[in-house]
Amino acid sequence: MRHPEGTMTVKDLRKALRSLPDDAPVLVPGYEDGYEYAAAPVIATMAFEEGSPGWSGQWQELDLPDYTTRSIARVVVLTATRGES
């Protein structure tokens, strides 16, 4: 699958992580501003929906009943630790 220019792949992430110490924190954007600690990464199989509305992410979980996809891929998902139950 070709990725849009400027998007990150696992290869890019591995390369970036090599320059950091093992105990460096992993952060994700906060809800409105700032940053939060990232939860453990989730490996998921998702469908890419090209042309999805701007308010909806381009990647959707496969258990959604009404997707019409061109691409399915295994992906890494990072989320914040706060707000989890």
HUSULZI-V918898 format. One line per field, one symbol per residue. ss: DSSP state (H for helix, E for strand, L for the rest). phi: phi as a letter, one per 40 degrees, with the letter a starting at -180 (. if undefined). psi: psi as a letter, one per 30 degrees, with the letter a starting at -180 (. if undefined). A space follows every 50 residues. Layout:
BEGIN
ss=???
phi=???
psi=???
END
This chain:
BEGIN
ss=LLLLLLLLLHHHHHHHHLLLLLLLLLEEELLLLLEEEELLLEEEEEEELL LLLLLLLLEEELLLLLLLLLEEEEEEELLELLLLL
phi=.cbddgccbddccdcccdcbcccccbbbdccbagbbcccdcbcbbbbcbc gccdcbccbbcccccbcbbbbbacbbbbbcccgcb
psi=kkkkkflkleeeeeeefffllfgklkllkleelallkklkkkklklkkik gllffklfkkkffkfhkjlfkklklkkkllekfl.
END
